[in-house]
Amino acid sequence: MGERINSYRELRVFQAAMDATMEVFQLTKKFPKEEKFSLSDQLRRSSRSVCTNLAEAWRKRRYKAAFIAKLNDAEAEACETQVSLEIARRCQYLSNDIVEGLDKKYEHILAQLVLMIENADKWIIKKK
């Protein structure tokens, strides 16, 4: 954390999560119609929730426990996205290569989230 970050949008983990979310969105457009309100919707919701929880965590930096809780929520949503991607692979909606690529992206996102949690004090807004 060398440079000062002024917005959640500047976080590399947020940018990676947003890129992955947009990739999930594009891929789920090709899912069968019968998956519109189930797997497509679930994948989109959980992937978007990673980004949303990161933004919420950023705004809760005054309170370490709340900050960590939102990062934990982001972590859980990233893992949920991985599970849904595996289901999509097993249903043959996505190829092995696509799922493996996205899974690696989410593993990297998860690693970044864990680092933020482990180093929460570096992110917390200090009281003056």
Buried (B, 14 or more C-beta within 10 A) or exposed (E): EEEEBEEBEEBEBBBBBBEBBEBBBEBBEEBEEEBEEEBBBBBBBBBBBBBBBBBBBBEBBEEBEBBBBBBBBBBBBBBBBBEBBEBBBEEEBBEEEBBEBBBEBBEBBBEBBEBBBEEBEEBBEEEE
